[in-house]
């Protein structure tokens, strides 16, 4: 098996939570730009707890790549302003 080296983080993105398992503190977020759904895991070290999240909730997040592919992390409530 070949393990890919981690790639740099992608800038912040807006999205919506489409599936959530609070007991296991993970779920899927769908980027508003139409990209593929990404898995996220809430580890307690970030700005939100699993109990603070809900399906359909607007969030913004960073994207990191590991051996399994893209992962959403650093989730925070609300969409970022697209600017003027």
Biopython code that builds the backbone (N, CA, C, O; Angstrom):
import numpy as np
from Bio.PDB.StructureBuilder import StructureBuilder

atoms = [
    (1, "UNK", "N", (0.839, -1.175, 0.000)),
    (1, "UNK", "CA", (0.000, 0.000, 0.000)),
    (1, "UNK", "C", (0.889, 1.245, 0.000)),
    (1, "UNK", "O", (1.865, 1.325, 0.746)),
    (2, "UNK", "N", (0.542, 2.195, -0.830)),
    (2, "UNK", "CA", (1.284, 3.442, -0.911)),
    (2, "UNK", "C", (0.590, 4.487, -0.060)),
    (2, "UNK", "O", (-0.616, 4.698, -0.185)),
    (3, "UNK", "N", (1.344, 5.136, 0.798)),
    (3, "UNK", "CA", (0.801, 6.205, 1.636)),
    (3, "UNK", "C", (1.195, 7.529, 1.023)),
    (3, "UNK", "O", (2.374, 7.806, 0.805)),
    (4, "UNK", "N", (0.186, 8.348, 0.745)),
    (4, "UNK", "CA", (0.439, 9.662, 0.166)),
    (4, "UNK", "C", (0.862, 10.642, 1.253)),
    (4, "UNK", "O", (0.356, 10.596, 2.374)),
    (5, "UNK", "N", (1.770, 11.506, 0.918)),
    (5, "UNK", "CA", (2.190, 12.551, 1.859)),
    (5, "UNK", "C", (1.061, 13.562, 2.001)),
    (5, "UNK", "O", (0.344, 13.827, 1.036)),
    (6, "UNK", "N", (0.895, 14.127, 3.190)),
    (6, "UNK", "CA", (-0.136, 15.147, 3.377)),
    (6, "UNK", "C", (0.099, 16.334, 2.456)),
    (6, "UNK", "O", (1.237, 16.738, 2.218)),
    (7, "UNK", "N", (-1.000, 16.889, 1.940)),
    (7, "UNK", "CA", (-0.917, 18.090, 1.122)),
    (7, "UNK", "C", (-1.282, 19.294, 1.976)),
    (7, "UNK", "O", (-1.888, 19.138, 3.036)),
    (8, "UNK", "N", (-0.923, 20.481, 1.532)),
    (8, "UNK", "CA", (-1.232, 21.673, 2.321)),
    (8, "UNK", "C", (-2.737, 21.862, 2.475)),
    (8, "UNK", "O", (-3.530, 21.316, 1.707)),
    (9, "UNK", "N", (-3.109, 22.641, 3.477)),
    (9, "UNK", "CA", (-4.506, 22.960, 3.696)),
    (9, "UNK", "C", (-5.025, 23.879, 2.600)),
    (9, "UNK", "O", (-4.292, 24.695, 2.042)),
    (10, "UNK", "N", (-6.301, 23.722, 2.312)),
    (10, "UNK", "CA", (-6.981, 24.613, 1.373)),
    (10, "UNK", "C", (-7.642, 25.714, 2.189)),
    (10, "UNK", "O", (-7.989, 25.499, 3.351)),
    (11, "UNK", "N", (-7.817, 26.878, 1.605)),
    (11, "UNK", "CA", (-8.448, 27.995, 2.290)),
    (11, "UNK", "C", (-9.834, 27.664, 2.815)),
    (11, "UNK", "O", (-10.418, 26.640, 2.463)),
    (12, "UNK", "N", (-10.341, 28.528, 3.647)),
    (12, "UNK", "CA", (-11.642, 28.319, 4.271)),
    (12, "UNK", "C", (-12.751, 28.216, 3.224)),
    (12, "UNK", "O", (-12.741, 28.906, 2.205)),
    (13, "UNK", "N", (-13.701, 27.336, 3.508)),
    (13, "UNK", "CA", (-14.843, 27.105, 2.620)),
    (13, "UNK", "C", (-16.131, 27.162, 3.429)),
    (13, "UNK", "O", (-16.131, 26.925, 4.637)),
    (14, "UNK", "N", (-17.226, 27.479, 2.748)),
    (14, "UNK", "CA", (-18.557, 27.415, 3.346)),
    (14, "UNK", "C", (-19.194, 26.089, 2.984)),
    (14, "UNK", "O", (-18.890, 25.514, 1.939)),
    (15, "UNK", "N", (-20.079, 25.601, 3.845)),
    (15, "UNK", "CA", (-20.782, 24.363, 3.562)),
    (15, "UNK", "C", (-21.970, 24.170, 4.473)),
    (15, "UNK", "O", (-22.346, 25.055, 5.241)),
    (16, "UNK", "N", (-22.563, 22.970, 4.367)),
    (16, "UNK", "CA", (-23.727, 22.603, 5.167)),
    (16, "UNK", "C", (-23.544, 21.176, 5.659)),
    (16, "UNK", "O", (-23.121, 20.303, 4.901)),
    (17, "UNK", "N", (-23.859, 20.939, 6.914)),
    (17, "UNK", "CA", (-23.780, 19.585, 7.462)),
    (17, "UNK", "C", (-24.914, 18.760, 6.875)),
    (17, "UNK", "O", (-26.081, 19.142, 6.969)),
    (18, "UNK", "N", (-24.571, 17.627, 6.268)),
    (18, "UNK", "CA", (-25.588, 16.786, 5.625)),
    (18, "UNK", "C", (-25.811, 15.476, 6.369)),
    (18, "UNK", "O", (-26.815, 14.803, 6.132)),
    (19, "UNK", "N", (-24.902, 15.099, 7.261)),
    (19, "UNK", "CA", (-25.069, 13.886, 8.063)),
    (19, "UNK", "C", (-24.216, 14.032, 9.304)),
    (19, "UNK", "O", (-23.111, 14.573, 9.246)),
    (20, "UNK", "N", (-24.729, 13.546, 10.442)),
    (20, "UNK", "CA", (-24.028, 13.735, 11.702)),
    (20, "UNK", "C", (-24.296, 12.575, 12.645)),
    (20, "UNK", "O", (-25.444, 12.163, 12.816)),
    (21, "UNK", "N", (-23.246, 12.047, 13.256)),
    (21, "UNK", "CA", (-23.352, 11.049, 14.321)),
    (21, "UNK", "C", (-22.735, 11.685, 15.562)),
    (21, "UNK", "O", (-21.518, 11.653, 15.746)),
    (22, "UNK", "N", (-23.583, 12.262, 16.411)),
    (22, "UNK", "CA", (-23.080, 12.972, 17.597)),
    (22, "UNK", "C", (-22.337, 12.044, 18.544)),
    (22, "UNK", "O", (-21.327, 12.438, 19.126)),
    (23, "UNK", "N", (-22.821, 10.819, 18.706)),
    (23, "UNK", "CA", (-22.192, 9.877, 19.637)),
    (23, "UNK", "C", (-20.745, 9.580, 19.243)),
    (23, "UNK", "O", (-19.890, 9.395, 20.109)),
    (24, "UNK", "N", (-20.475, 9.533, 17.948)),
    (24, "UNK", "CA", (-19.123, 9.247, 17.471)),
    (24, "UNK", "C", (-18.379, 10.507, 17.050)),
    (24, "UNK", "O", (-17.220, 10.441, 16.640)),
    (25, "UNK", "N", (-19.043, 11.651, 17.151)),
    (25, "UNK", "CA", (-18.461, 12.976, 16.882)),
    (25, "UNK", "C", (-17.884, 13.107, 15.473)),
    (25, "UNK", "O", (-16.798, 13.656, 15.284)),
    (26, "UNK", "N", (-18.626, 12.595, 14.487)),
    (26, "UNK", "CA", (-18.202, 12.816, 13.106)),
    (26, "UNK", "C", (-19.418, 12.937, 12.210)),
    (26, "UNK", "O", (-20.538, 12.627, 12.615)),
    (27, "UNK", "N", (-19.184, 13.393, 10.981)),
    (27, "UNK", "CA", (-20.266, 13.553, 10.035)),
    (27, "UNK", "C", (-19.720, 13.940, 8.675)),
    (27, "UNK", "O", (-18.529, 13.801, 8.394)),
    (28, "UNK", "N", (-20.632, 14.433, 7.831)),
    (28, "UNK", "CA", (-20.261, 14.869, 6.489)),
    (28, "UNK", "C", (-20.766, 16.281, 6.258)),
    (28, "UNK", "O", (-21.860, 16.650, 6.685)),
    (29, "UNK", "N", (-19.943, 17.061, 5.574)),
    (29, "UNK", "CA", (-20.292, 18.420, 5.216)),
    (29, "UNK", "C", (-20.236, 18.533, 3.693)),
    (29, "UNK", "O", (-19.344, 17.977, 3.052)),
    (30, "UNK", "N", (-21.204, 19.262, 3.120)),
    (30, "UNK", "CA", (-21.262, 19.481, 1.670)),
    (30, "UNK", "C", (-20.852, 20.918, 1.382)),
    (30, "UNK", "O", (-21.518, 21.849, 1.835)),
    (31, "UNK", "N", (-19.769, 21.117, 0.637)),
    (31, "UNK", "CA", (-19.345, 22.480, 0.297)),
    (31, "UNK", "C", (-20.398, 23.191, -0.552)),
    (31, "UNK", "O", (-21.047, 22.580, -1.400)),
    (32, "UNK", "N", (-20.553, 24.483, -0.308)),
    (32, "UNK", "CA", (-21.524, 25.249, -1.093)),
    (32, "UNK", "C", (-21.066, 25.457, -2.524)),
    (32, "UNK", "O", (-21.874, 25.815, -3.381)),
    (33, "UNK", "N", (-19.778, 25.238, -2.805)),
    (33, "UNK", "CA", (-19.283, 25.410, -4.173)),
    (33, "UNK", "C", (-19.615, 24.220, -5.073)),
    (33, "UNK", "O", (-19.233, 24.197, -6.243)),
    (34, "UNK", "N", (-20.326, 23.232, -4.525)),
    (34, "UNK", "CA", (-20.743, 22.086, -5.327)),
    (34, "UNK", "C", (-19.764, 20.935, -5.333)),
    (34, "UNK", "O", (-19.981, 19.959, -6.050)),
    (35, "UNK", "N", (-18.702, 21.011, -4.567)),
    (35, "UNK", "CA", (-17.732, 19.923, -4.499)),
    (35, "UNK", "C", (-18.305, 18.712, -3.780)),
    (35, "UNK", "O", (-19.437, 18.744, -3.297)),
    (36, "UNK", "N", (-17.521, 17.653, -3.711)),
    (36, "UNK", "CA", (-17.944, 16.408, -3.066)),
    (36, "UNK", "C", (-18.053, 16.588, -1.552)),
    (36, "UNK", "O", (-17.332, 17.389, -0.957)),
    (37, "UNK", "N", (-18.971, 15.825, -0.936)),
    (37, "UNK", "CA", (-19.098, 15.818, 0.515)),
    (37, "UNK", "C", (-17.780, 15.384, 1.140)),
    (37, "UNK", "O", (-17.058, 14.561, 0.578)),
    (38, "UNK", "N", (-17.470, 15.947, 2.319)),
    (38, "UNK", "CA", (-16.240, 15.609, 3.027)),
    (38, "UNK", "C", (-16.561, 15.188, 4.451)),
    (38, "UNK", "O", (-17.474, 15.722, 5.079)),
    (39, "UNK", "N", (-15.812, 14.240, 4.943)),
    (39, "UNK", "CA", (-15.966, 13.804, 6.319)),
    (39, "UNK", "C", (-15.312, 14.822, 7.250)),
    (39, "UNK", "O", (-14.325, 15.464, 6.893)),
    (40, "UNK", "N", (-15.878, 14.958, 8.447)),
    (40, "UNK", "CA", (-15.250, 15.764, 9.493)),
    (40, "UNK", "C", (-15.343, 15.000, 10.805)),
    (40, "UNK", "O", (-16.212, 14.147, 10.982)),
    (41, "UNK", "N", (-14.447, 15.314, 11.708)),
    (41, "UNK", "CA", (-14.444, 14.732, 13.045)),
    (41, "UNK", "C", (-14.264, 15.853, 14.043)),
    (41, "UNK", "O", (-13.367, 16.683, 13.898)),
    (42, "UNK", "N", (-15.110, 15.879, 15.052)),
    (42, "UNK", "CA", (-15.021, 16.900, 16.094)),
    (42, "UNK", "C", (-14.233, 16.293, 17.236)),
    (42, "UNK", "O", (-14.681, 15.339, 17.872)),
    (43, "UNK", "N", (-13.052, 16.848, 17.497)),
    (43, "UNK", "CA", (-12.177, 16.262, 18.511)),
    (43, "UNK", "C", (-12.184, 16.994, 19.837)),
    (43, "UNK", "O", (-11.447, 16.616, 20.749)),
    (44, "UNK", "N", (-12.986, 18.016, 19.968)),
    (44, "UNK", "CA", (-13.040, 18.755, 21.217)),
    (44, "UNK", "C", (-12.005, 19.861, 21.318)),
    (44, "UNK", "O", (-12.107, 20.725, 22.188)),
    (45, "UNK", "N", (-11.010, 19.847, 20.443)),
    (45, "UNK", "CA", (-9.976, 20.875, 20.481)),
    (45, "UNK", "C", (-10.342, 22.071, 19.618)),
    (45, "UNK", "O", (-9.695, 23.115, 19.701)),
    (46, "UNK", "N", (-11.371, 21.933, 18.791)),
    (46, "UNK", "CA", (-11.761, 23.004, 17.877)),
    (46, "UNK", "C", (-12.739, 23.976, 18.510)),
    (46, "UNK", "O", (-12.891, 24.027, 19.731)),
    (47, "UNK", "N", (-13.399, 24.746, 17.657)),
    (47, "UNK", "CA", (-14.297, 25.787, 18.146)),
    (47, "UNK", "C", (-15.716, 25.287, 18.398)),
    (47, "UNK", "O", (-16.536, 26.034, 18.931)),
    (48, "UNK", "N", (-16.027, 24.048, 18.029)),
    (48, "UNK", "CA", (-17.368, 23.511, 18.256)),
    (48, "UNK", "C", (-17.289, 22.117, 18.878)),
    (48, "UNK", "O", (-16.290, 21.409, 18.752)),
    (49, "UNK", "N", (-18.365, 21.756, 19.544)),
    (49, "UNK", "CA", (-18.551, 20.412, 20.088)),
    (49, "UNK", "C", (-19.611, 19.724, 19.234)),
    (49, "UNK", "O", (-20.413, 20.399, 18.590)),
    (50, "UNK", "N", (-19.626, 18.407, 19.220)),
    (50, "UNK", "CA", (-20.601, 17.663, 18.421)),
    (50, "UNK", "C", (-22.029, 18.036, 18.801)),
    (50, "UNK", "O", (-22.902, 18.077, 17.934)),
    (51, "UNK", "N", (-22.284, 18.309, 20.086)),
    (51, "UNK", "CA", (-23.633, 18.666, 20.530)),
    (51, "UNK", "C", (-24.087, 20.022, 20.006)),
    (51, "UNK", "O", (-25.282, 20.319, 20.021)),
    (52, "UNK", "N", (-23.148, 20.852, 19.540)),
    (52, "UNK", "CA", (-23.481, 22.173, 19.005)),
    (52, "UNK", "C", (-23.859, 22.120, 17.528)),
    (52, "UNK", "O", (-24.310, 23.125, 16.978)),
    (53, "UNK", "N", (-23.685, 20.968, 16.871)),
    (53, "UNK", "CA", (-23.913, 20.834, 15.433)),
    (53, "UNK", "C", (-25.254, 20.187, 15.150)),
    (53, "UNK", "O", (-25.802, 19.475, 15.993)),
    (54, "UNK", "N", (-25.788, 20.440, 13.945)),
    (54, "UNK", "CA", (-27.052, 19.839, 13.518)),
    (54, "UNK", "C", (-27.054, 19.694, 12.002)),
    (54, "UNK", "O", (-26.427, 20.480, 11.291)),
    (55, "UNK", "N", (-27.756, 18.695, 11.522)),
    (55, "UNK", "CA", (-27.924, 18.514, 10.071)),
    (55, "UNK", "C", (-28.632, 19.746, 9.526)),
    (55, "UNK", "O", (-29.604, 20.225, 10.108)),
    (56, "UNK", "N", (-28.134, 20.253, 8.405)),
    (56, "UNK", "CA", (-28.687, 21.451, 7.781)),
    (56, "UNK", "C", (-28.021, 22.736, 8.242)),
    (56, "UNK", "O", (-28.294, 23.808, 7.701)),
    (57, "UNK", "N", (-27.152, 22.636, 9.234)),
    (57, "UNK", "CA", (-26.484, 23.816, 9.773)),
    (57, "UNK", "C", (-25.429, 24.348, 8.804)),
    (57, "UNK", "O", (-24.653, 23.581, 8.235)),
    (58, "UNK", "N", (-25.409, 25.669, 8.625)),
    (58, "UNK", "CA", (-24.380, 26.327, 7.819)),
    (58, "UNK", "C", (-23.094, 26.401, 8.635)),
    (58, "UNK", "O", (-23.113, 26.785, 9.805)),
    (59, "UNK", "N", (-21.982, 26.032, 8.014)),
    (59, "UNK", "CA", (-20.679, 26.058, 8.677)),
    (59, "UNK", "C", (-19.618, 26.557, 7.708)),
    (59, "UNK", "O", (-19.841, 26.596, 6.498)),
    (60, "UNK", "N", (-18.483, 26.932, 8.235)),
    (60, "UNK", "CA", (-17.298, 27.148, 7.412)),
    (60, "UNK", "C", (-16.197, 26.282, 8.000)),
    (60, "UNK", "O", (-16.226, 25.937, 9.181)),
    (61, "UNK", "N", (-15.224, 25.934, 7.160)),
    (61, "UNK", "CA", (-14.224, 24.953, 7.554)),
    (61, "UNK", "C", (-12.997, 25.058, 6.673)),
    (61, "UNK", "O", (-13.011, 25.716, 5.633)),
    (62, "UNK", "N", (-11.941, 24.401, 7.106)),
    (62, "UNK", "CA", (-10.713, 24.269, 6.330)),
    (62, "UNK", "C", (-10.677, 22.857, 5.767)),
    (62, "UNK", "O", (-11.348, 21.963, 6.281)),
    (63, "UNK", "N", (-9.900, 22.656, 4.719)),
    (63, "UNK", "CA", (-9.762, 21.322, 4.115)),
    (63, "UNK", "C", (-8.317, 20.881, 4.234)),
    (63, "UNK", "O", (-7.392, 21.620, 3.897)),
    (64, "UNK", "N", (-8.142, 19.664, 4.717)),
    (64, "UNK", "CA", (-6.818, 19.078, 4.825)),
    (64, "UNK", "C", (-6.865, 17.736, 4.106)),
    (64, "UNK", "O", (-7.910, 17.087, 4.079)),
    (65, "UNK", "N", (-5.762, 17.320, 3.534)),
    (65, "UNK", "CA", (-5.687, 16.055, 2.816)),
    (65, "UNK", "C", (-4.784, 15.096, 3.575)),
    (65, "UNK", "O", (-3.703, 15.470, 4.031)),
    (66, "UNK", "N", (-5.244, 13.837, 3.707)),
    (66, "UNK", "CA", (-4.391, 12.804, 4.285)),
    (66, "UNK", "C", (-4.440, 11.589, 3.377)),
    (66, "UNK", "O", (-4.906, 11.690, 2.242)),
    (67, "UNK", "N", (-3.978, 10.460, 3.842)),
    (67, "UNK", "CA", (-3.908, 9.250, 3.013)),
    (67, "UNK", "C", (-5.283, 8.787, 2.531)),
    (67, "UNK", "O", (-5.376, 8.084, 1.525)),
    (68, "UNK", "N", (-6.349, 9.170, 3.234)),
    (68, "UNK", "CA", (-7.694, 8.762, 2.844)),
    (68, "UNK", "C", (-8.392, 9.771, 1.939)),
    (68, "UNK", "O", (-9.467, 9.487, 1.412)),
    (69, "UNK", "N", (-7.801, 10.932, 1.756)),
    (69, "UNK", "CA", (-8.412, 11.952, 0.904)),
    (69, "UNK", "C", (-8.695, 13.227, 1.671)),
    (69, "UNK", "O", (-8.120, 13.440, 2.738)),
    (70, "UNK", "N", (-9.580, 14.093, 1.149)),
    (70, "UNK", "CA", (-9.851, 15.380, 1.798)),
    (70, "UNK", "C", (-10.684, 15.211, 3.064)),
    (70, "UNK", "O", (-11.599, 14.390, 3.123)),
    (71, "UNK", "N", (-10.344, 16.010, 4.075)),
    (71, "UNK", "CA", (-11.069, 16.027, 5.346)),
    (71, "UNK", "C", (-11.406, 17.466, 5.690)),
    (71, "UNK", "O", (-10.564, 18.354, 5.557)),
    (72, "UNK", "N", (-12.636, 17.699, 6.132)),
    (72, "UNK", "CA", (-13.014, 19.016, 6.629)),
    (72, "UNK", "C", (-12.600, 19.092, 8.097)),
    (72, "UNK", "O", (-12.843, 18.155, 8.857)),
    (73, "UNK", "N", (-11.988, 20.183, 8.493)),
    (73, "UNK", "CA", (-11.631, 20.354, 9.901)),
    (73, "UNK", "C", (-11.717, 21.824, 10.264)),
    (73, "UNK", "O", (-11.888, 22.680, 9.397)),
    (74, "UNK", "N", (-11.599, 22.110, 11.549)),
    (74, "UNK", "CA", (-11.766, 23.466, 12.082)),
    (74, "UNK", "C", (-13.152, 24.014, 11.742)),
    (74, "UNK", "O", (-13.288, 25.178, 11.368)),
    (75, "UNK", "N", (-14.183, 23.167, 11.875)),
    (75, "UNK", "CA", (-15.549, 23.613, 11.629)),
    (75, "UNK", "C", (-15.929, 24.722, 12.594)),
    (75, "UNK", "O", (-15.540, 24.712, 13.762)),
    (76, "UNK", "N", (-16.695, 25.677, 12.087)),
    (76, "UNK", "CA", (-17.238, 26.753, 12.906)),
    (76, "UNK", "C", (-18.610, 27.116, 12.347)),
    (76, "UNK", "O", (-18.828, 27.009, 11.141)),
    (77, "UNK", "N", (-19.530, 27.539, 13.198)),
    (77, "UNK", "CA", (-20.879, 27.864, 12.733)),
    (77, "UNK", "C", (-20.901, 29.056, 11.789)),
    (77, "UNK", "O", (-20.085, 29.971, 11.900)),
    (78, "UNK", "N", (-21.850, 29.032, 10.857)),
    (78, "UNK", "CA", (-22.081, 30.148, 9.946)),
    (78, "UNK", "C", (-21.182, 30.142, 8.727)),
    (78, "UNK", "O", (-20.111, 29.535, 8.723)),
    (79, "UNK", "N", (-21.636, 30.825, 7.699)),
    (79, "UNK", "CA", (-20.856, 30.989, 6.489)),
    (79, "UNK", "C", (-19.977, 32.214, 6.603)),
    (79, "UNK", "O", (-20.345, 33.200, 7.243)),
    (80, "UNK", "N", (-18.811, 32.146, 5.979)),
    (80, "UNK", "CA", (-17.950, 33.313, 5.893)),
    (80, "UNK", "C", (-18.522, 34.273, 4.869)),
    (80, "UNK", "O", (-19.133, 33.851, 3.887)),
    (81, "UNK", "N", (-18.328, 35.545, 5.091)),
    (81, "UNK", "CA", (-18.771, 36.570, 4.141)),
    (81, "UNK", "C", (-17.923, 36.459, 2.889)),
    (81, "UNK", "O", (-16.699, 36.355, 2.965)),
    (82, "UNK", "N", (-18.572, 36.481, 1.746)),
    (82, "UNK", "CA", (-17.844, 36.392, 0.463)),
    (82, "UNK", "C", (-17.134, 37.692, 0.117)),
    (82, "UNK", "O", (-16.390, 37.752, -0.862)),
    (83, "UNK", "N", (-17.353, 38.710, 0.894)),
    (83, "UNK", "CA", (-16.671, 39.988, 0.634)),
    (83, "UNK", "C", (-17.450, 40.877, -0.299)),
    (83, "UNK", "O", (-18.476, 40.468, -0.842)),
    (84, "UNK", "N", (-16.972, 42.100, -0.492)),
    (84, "UNK", "CA", (-17.701, 43.076, -1.336)),
    (84, "UNK", "C", (-17.616, 42.727, -2.804)),
    (84, "UNK", "O", (-18.170, 43.440, -3.641)),
]
sb = StructureBuilder()
sb.init_structure("model")
sb.init_model(0)
sb.init_chain("A")
sb.init_seg("    ")
for serial, (resi, resn, name, xyz) in enumerate(atoms, 1):
    if name == "N":
        sb.init_residue(resn, " ", resi, " ")
    sb.init_atom(name, np.array(xyz, "f"), 0.0, 1.0, " ", f" {name:<3s}", serial, name[0])
structure = sb.get_structure()
